[in-house]
Amino acid sequence: MKRPGIWIALIAVLLLANVAWFFWQGGPLFERSASETNDAADIAPAQTAPGSAASGVTSPPAPAGVTAAPPAVQQTAAPVVATTASEGLLLPVQGIAITDIQDTFGDARGGERQHEALDIMAPTGTPVLAVADGTIEKLFTSDRGGLTIYQFEPSGQFSYYYAHLQAYAPGLREGATVKRGDVLGTVGSTGNADPAAPHLHFAIFRLTPEKQWWTGTPVNPYPLLRAADGAATSVQP
């Protein structure tokens, strides 16, 4: 007879306890475990999915053994290096046209000797001009060439030779820099030239690696002077 009363009393105590807990914690006592699970989910930081990076976060380095692709390199055209005598050589005697010149390169000059230059006929005293930019390497007087000039072009591969001069231009000296068209001297007949036929003996030499002014491989100037005068040619020294 006492059992029903005991159960009723226990149920009443549990109901009162649940009501009190509801007002105190804002929820029923028997749902607390689920509430705690949800709170924990709200507090925990968000996880980043594998393979993605959060904003402002640097990606981790590549794994060992994996090489990243190198950055693209901008290609630059290689500079062009002159390997032949300067194009556009100026005719070295003032007032003379290419039609006034004969190609005497290779002509026989007594015995087995060949003419390794051009003879450009002009009156004595006619200005002799630098055929291109360059440097006066040597001023020299010889038995054959008389008063001569050796001019090196800027790359140091070729020498321009002017001979039988009457005189040097005032102030001309070894080591001086000259420009195309500068007056170097005047036409004459010094050396072994015939006084009755004054002319400029003009030659071009391909220099040796030692760059010695007195030696080199002869180059025919005529095709280069023709090219400078506008005639079509593909001949190079």
ChimeraX attribute file (.defattr): number of C-alpha atoms within 10 A of each C-alpha:
attribute: neighborCount
match mode: 1-to-1
recipient: residues
	/A:1	5
	/A:2	6
	/A:3	8
	/A:4	8
	/A:5	10
	/A:6	11
	/A:7	11
	/A:8	11
	/A:9	12
	/A:10	11
	/A:11	12
	/A:12	12
	/A:13	12
	/A:14	12
	/A:15	12
	/A:16	12
	/A:17	13
	/A:18	16
	/A:19	14
	/A:20	15
	/A:21	15
	/A:22	13
	/A:23	10
	/A:24	10
	/A:25	10
	/A:26	9
	/A:27	15
	/A:28	15
	/A:29	14
	/A:30	9
	/A:31	9
	/A:32	11
	/A:33	9
	/A:34	9
	/A:35	10
	/A:36	10
	/A:37	10
	/A:38	10
	/A:39	10
	/A:40	10
	/A:41	10
	/A:42	9
	/A:43	8
	/A:44	8
	/A:45	8
	/A:46	8
	/A:47	7
	/A:48	9
	/A:49	8
	/A:50	6
	/A:51	6
	/A:52	8
	/A:53	12
	/A:54	10
	/A:55	6
	/A:56	6
	/A:57	7
	/A:58	8
	/A:59	10
	/A:60	7
	/A:61	8
	/A:62	9
	/A:63	7
	/A:64	6
	/A:65	6
	/A:66	8
	/A:67	8
	/A:68	8
	/A:69	6
	/A:70	6
	/A:71	6
	/A:72	6
	/A:73	6
	/A:74	6
	/A:75	6
	/A:76	6
	/A:77	6
	/A:78	6
	/A:79	6
	/A:80	6
	/A:81	7
	/A:82	11
	/A:83	11
	/A:84	12
	/A:85	24
	/A:86	17
	/A:87	13
	/A:88	16
	/A:89	20
	/A:90	19
	/A:91	25
	/A:92	24
	/A:93	24
	/A:94	16
	/A:95	11
	/A:96	14
	/A:97	13
	/A:98	17
	/A:99	8
	/A:100	10
	/A:101	16
	/A:102	12
	/A:103	15
	/A:104	17
	/A:105	18
	/A:106	14
	/A:107	13
	/A:108	12
	/A:109	10
	/A:110	8
	/A:111	6
	/A:112	6
	/A:113	10
	/A:114	13
	/A:115	16
	/A:116	22
	/A:117	24
	/A:118	22
	/A:119	19
	/A:120	21
	/A:121	19
	/A:122	21
	/A:123	15
	/A:124	18
	/A:125	15
	/A:126	21
	/A:127	24
	/A:128	27
	/A:129	22
	/A:130	25
	/A:131	25
	/A:132	24
	/A:133	18
	/A:134	22
	/A:135	22
	/A:136	22
	/A:137	20
	/A:138	18
	/A:139	16
	/A:140	13
	/A:141	16
	/A:142	13
	/A:143	11
	/A:144	13
	/A:145	21
	/A:146	20
	/A:147	22
	/A:148	26
	/A:149	28
	/A:150	22
	/A:151	29
	/A:152	27
	/A:153	21
	/A:154	16
	/A:155	13
	/A:156	16
	/A:157	18
	/A:158	27
	/A:159	31
	/A:160	25
	/A:161	21
	/A:162	27
	/A:163	28
	/A:164	28
	/A:165	30
	/A:166	24
	/A:167	17
	/A:168	19
	/A:169	15
	/A:170	9
	/A:171	8
	/A:172	16
	/A:173	16
	/A:174	15
	/A:175	14
	/A:176	13
	/A:177	17
	/A:178	21
	/A:179	13
	/A:180	16
	/A:181	18
	/A:182	17
	/A:183	20
	/A:184	23
	/A:185	24
	/A:186	24
	/A:187	27
	/A:188	29
	/A:189	23
	/A:190	23
	/A:191	19
	/A:192	12
	/A:193	20
	/A:194	12
	/A:195	12
	/A:196	9
	/A:197	13
	/A:198	23
	/A:199	28
	/A:200	31
	/A:201	23
	/A:202	22
	/A:203	22
	/A:204	25
	/A:205	25
	/A:206	19
	/A:207	19
	/A:208	14
	/A:209	9
	/A:210	8
	/A:211	15
	/A:212	11
	/A:213	19
	/A:214	11
	/A:215	13
	/A:216	18
	/A:217	13
	/A:218	19
	/A:219	21
	/A:220	21
	/A:221	23
	/A:222	22
	/A:223	18
	/A:224	23
	/A:225	21
	/A:226	21
	/A:227	19
	/A:228	19
	/A:229	16
	/A:230	10
	/A:231	12
	/A:232	10
	/A:233	11
	/A:234	8
	/A:235	11
	/A:236	15
	/A:237	16
